[in-house]
Amino acid sequence: MKGFRDALSFLTIIPVRGRTLEETARSLPYFPLVGALLAGIAYLFSFLFQHVLPDLLVGVMTFGFLQVLTGLHHSDGLLDIGDAFMVHGSKERKRAVMHDQQIGIGGFFLVFMVFTMTGVSMGALLHSGVFFSAVVSSEVAATLSMGCVAFFGRSSHEGMGSRFIETITPRSFIGTMLLSGIILTPFLEIGGFILGLTIISSYILVKIAERQFGGVGGDFLGASHDIVRMISLVGILVVIG
């Protein structure tokens, strides 16, 4: 349970005492379990409003509630990655932009697109019959993606991302995959699809990171969380459409 506590402390604002970054990195196999917990809380939140307010508004509110639960921890990575993508020049220059304190239009645009598509997708799925499955699956996918990116990627520089990349092993990655599969098993209609989509999306994101920035850093790990959640929800809409 120590690993779960560390993962809960790192991924959420829930007041749980965490430990060092190295120990948090070793808790990565528990990330999908935390994702499922957050999804359950978010679903209960949506249930309070889904028969009172318009679907789109409830979807946006549910996503906003999820972001509050996570302390907008990963959104900072989205801002930095968006800014870096807009920069012309070397990989070193792009990494430097990621680490500066200024926020440019590229960062705002990426956050706007990811947030809008996520909230709208949740609203569209609200009365689809698979909303609970979609919320849980997409949140598991988001947290699993961090493990996939860390396992597939190489570090671009020393920092938080490198700790996760250095710590994850084939054994812990398989453990993360197995736990995700167990959580998704009840959702037969979309579970397997989401698992495969997460792996493929994460691998593609890693290749983009290596080409653009020379590897994966902490910002990219965080950004992948929000991006893969969005991809999962859009993918579910396509499958059930």
C-alpha positions as CSV (number, residue, x, y, z in Angstrom):
1,M,0.0,0.0,0.0
2,K,3.0,2.3,0.3
3,G,3.3,2.4,-3.5
4,F,-0.4,3.3,-3.8
5,R,0.0,6.1,-1.2
6,D,3.0,7.5,-3.0
7,A,1.1,7.4,-6.3
8,L,-2.0,9.1,-4.7
9,S,0.2,11.8,-3.3
10,F,2.0,12.5,-6.6
11,L,-1.1,12.4,-8.9
12,T,-3.7,14.2,-6.7
13,I,-4.3,17.0,-4.2
14,I,-5.6,14.4,-1.7
15,P,-3.7,15.1,1.5
16,V,-1.6,11.9,1.7
17,R,1.9,12.0,2.8
18,G,4.3,11.2,0.0
19,R,7.9,10.3,-0.1
20,T,10.9,11.0,-2.3
21,L,10.9,11.4,-6.0
22,E,12.7,8.1,-6.4
23,E,10.1,6.3,-4.3
24,T,7.3,8.0,-6.2
25,A,8.8,6.8,-9.5
26,R,8.8,3.2,-8.2
27,S,5.1,3.6,-7.4
28,L,4.3,4.0,-11.2
29,P,2.6,0.5,-11.4
30,Y,-0.1,1.9,-9.0
31,F,-0.9,4.9,-11.2
32,P,-3.8,3.2,-13.1
33,L,-5.4,2.3,-9.8
34,V,-5.3,6.0,-8.7
35,G,-6.7,6.9,-12.1
36,A,-9.6,4.5,-11.6
37,L,-10.3,6.0,-8.1
38,L,-10.3,9.5,-9.5
39,A,-12.6,8.4,-12.3
40,G,-15.1,7.0,-9.8
41,I,-15.1,10.2,-7.8
42,A,-15.6,12.2,-11.0
43,Y,-18.5,10.0,-12.1
44,L,-20.2,10.5,-8.8
45,F,-19.7,14.3,-9.3
46,S,-21.3,14.1,-12.7
47,F,-24.2,12.1,-11.4
48,L,-25.3,15.1,-9.3
49,F,-25.8,17.2,-12.4
50,Q,-26.5,15.0,-15.4
51,H,-30.3,15.1,-15.0
52,V,-30.3,18.9,-14.2
53,L,-27.9,20.6,-16.6
54,P,-27.2,20.2,-20.3
55,D,-24.9,17.3,-21.3
56,L,-22.1,19.6,-22.7
57,L,-22.0,21.6,-19.5
58,V,-21.9,18.5,-17.3
59,G,-19.1,17.1,-19.4
60,V,-17.0,20.3,-19.1
61,M,-17.7,20.5,-15.3
62,T,-16.7,16.8,-14.8
63,F,-13.5,17.3,-16.6
64,G,-12.9,20.5,-14.6
65,F,-13.5,18.6,-11.4
66,L,-11.0,16.0,-12.5
67,Q,-8.4,18.7,-13.1
68,V,-9.0,20.1,-9.7
69,L,-8.5,16.7,-8.1
70,T,-5.2,16.4,-9.9
71,G,-4.2,19.9,-9.0
72,L,-3.7,20.8,-12.7
73,H,-0.4,19.0,-12.2
74,H,-0.1,17.8,-15.8
75,S,-1.5,20.9,-17.5
76,D,1.8,22.7,-16.8
77,G,3.5,20.2,-19.0
78,L,0.9,20.9,-21.8
79,L,1.7,24.6,-21.6
80,D,5.4,24.0,-21.8
81,I,5.2,21.5,-24.6
82,G,2.9,23.7,-26.7
83,D,5.3,26.6,-26.4
84,A,8.3,24.4,-27.4
85,F,6.5,23.1,-30.5
86,M,6.2,26.6,-31.8
87,V,9.9,27.3,-31.6
88,H,12.1,27.0,-34.6
89,G,15.6,25.8,-33.9
90,S,17.6,23.1,-32.2
91,K,16.3,20.5,-29.7
92,E,18.4,22.3,-27.1
93,R,16.6,25.6,-27.8
94,K,13.2,23.9,-27.6
95,R,14.1,22.3,-24.3
96,A,15.2,25.7,-23.0
97,V,11.8,27.2,-23.9
98,M,10.1,24.4,-22.0
99,H,12.0,25.4,-18.9
100,D,11.5,29.2,-19.0
101,Q,8.8,30.9,-16.9
102,Q,7.0,32.6,-19.8
103,I,3.8,31.2,-21.4
104,G,3.3,31.7,-25.1
105,I,0.4,31.3,-27.5
106,G,1.5,27.8,-28.4
107,G,1.0,26.7,-24.8
108,F,-2.4,28.3,-24.5
109,F,-3.5,26.9,-27.9
110,L,-2.5,23.3,-26.9
111,V,-4.2,23.5,-23.6
112,F,-7.3,25.0,-25.1
113,M,-7.6,22.3,-27.7
114,V,-6.9,19.4,-25.4
115,F,-9.3,20.7,-22.7
116,T,-12.0,21.6,-25.1
117,M,-12.0,18.2,-26.9
118,T,-11.9,16.4,-23.6
119,G,-14.8,18.3,-22.0
120,V,-16.9,18.1,-25.2
121,S,-16.2,14.4,-25.5
122,M,-17.3,13.8,-22.0
123,G,-20.5,15.7,-22.6
124,A,-21.2,13.7,-25.8
125,L,-20.7,10.5,-23.9
126,L,-22.9,11.4,-20.9
127,H,-26.0,9.6,-22.0
128,S,-24.4,7.1,-24.4
129,G,-24.8,4.2,-22.1
130,V,-21.0,3.8,-21.7
131,F,-20.2,7.0,-19.8
132,F,-19.0,5.3,-16.6
133,S,-16.9,2.9,-18.7
134,A,-15.5,5.8,-20.7
135,V,-14.5,7.9,-17.7
136,V,-12.8,5.0,-15.9
137,S,-11.1,3.8,-19.1
138,S,-9.9,7.2,-20.2
139,E,-8.5,7.9,-16.7
140,V,-6.7,4.6,-16.6
141,A,-5.4,5.2,-20.1
142,A,-4.1,8.7,-19.0
143,T,-2.2,7.3,-16.0
144,L,-1.0,4.2,-17.9
145,S,0.4,6.4,-20.7
146,M,2.9,7.9,-18.2
147,G,4.3,4.4,-17.7
148,C,4.3,3.6,-21.4
149,V,6.1,6.9,-22.3
150,A,8.7,6.3,-19.5
151,F,9.2,2.7,-20.7
152,F,9.4,3.4,-24.4
153,G,11.3,6.7,-24.2
154,R,14.8,7.9,-23.4
155,S,15.5,10.8,-21.2
156,S,16.2,14.2,-22.9
157,H,17.8,15.7,-19.8
158,E,18.3,15.2,-16.0
159,G,15.2,15.8,-14.0
160,M,11.9,14.4,-12.9
161,G,11.3,12.6,-16.2
162,S,14.7,10.9,-16.1
163,R,14.0,9.5,-12.6
164,F,10.9,7.7,-13.9
165,I,12.7,6.5,-17.1
166,E,15.6,5.2,-15.1
167,T,13.4,3.5,-12.5
168,I,10.9,1.7,-14.7
169,T,11.9,-1.9,-15.6
170,P,10.3,-4.5,-17.8
171,R,8.9,-6.1,-14.7
172,S,7.3,-2.9,-13.4
173,F,6.0,-2.0,-16.8
174,I,4.3,-5.4,-17.2
175,G,2.8,-5.0,-13.7
176,T,1.4,-1.6,-14.8
177,M,-0.1,-3.2,-17.9
178,L,-1.6,-6.1,-16.0
179,L,-3.2,-3.9,-13.4
180,S,-4.6,-1.7,-16.1
181,G,-6.0,-4.8,-17.9
182,I,-7.6,-6.0,-14.7
183,I,-9.3,-2.7,-14.1
184,L,-10.5,-2.5,-17.7
185,T,-11.7,-6.1,-17.9
186,P,-15.3,-5.4,-16.8
187,F,-15.6,-2.9,-19.7
188,L,-15.5,-5.5,-22.4
189,E,-17.0,-3.2,-25.0
190,I,-14.1,-0.7,-24.9
191,G,-11.5,-2.0,-22.4
192,G,-9.3,-3.9,-24.9
193,F,-9.6,-1.1,-27.5
194,I,-8.5,1.5,-24.9
195,L,-5.5,-0.6,-23.8
196,G,-4.3,-1.0,-27.3
197,L,-5.0,2.7,-28.2
198,T,-3.0,3.8,-25.1
199,I,0.1,1.8,-26.0
200,I,0.0,3.0,-29.7
201,S,-0.6,6.6,-28.8
202,S,2.1,6.6,-26.1
203,Y,4.6,5.1,-28.6
204,I,3.8,7.7,-31.2
205,L,4.1,10.5,-28.6
206,V,7.6,9.2,-27.6
207,K,8.7,9.3,-31.2
208,I,7.5,12.9,-31.5
209,A,9.3,13.8,-28.3
210,E,12.6,12.2,-29.5
211,R,12.4,14.0,-32.9
212,Q,11.4,17.4,-31.4
213,F,13.2,17.5,-28.1
214,G,15.8,14.7,-28.2
215,G,13.9,12.6,-25.7
216,V,11.3,12.6,-22.9
217,G,11.3,14.9,-19.9
218,G,8.9,15.5,-17.0
219,D,6.9,18.1,-19.0
220,F,6.3,15.5,-21.7
221,L,5.3,12.8,-19.2
222,G,2.7,15.2,-17.8
223,A,1.5,16.3,-21.2
224,S,1.0,12.7,-22.3
225,H,-1.4,12.1,-19.4
226,D,-3.8,14.8,-20.6
227,I,-3.3,14.1,-24.3
228,V,-3.9,10.3,-24.1
229,R,-7.0,10.9,-21.9
230,M,-8.4,13.1,-24.8
231,I,-7.4,10.5,-27.4
232,S,-9.2,7.8,-25.5
233,L,-12.4,9.7,-25.1
234,V,-12.4,10.6,-28.8
235,G,-11.6,7.0,-29.7
236,I,-14.6,5.8,-27.7
237,L,-16.9,8.2,-29.5
238,V,-15.6,6.9,-32.8
239,V,-16.1,3.2,-31.7
240,I,-19.7,3.6,-30.4
241,G,-20.7,6.1,-33.1
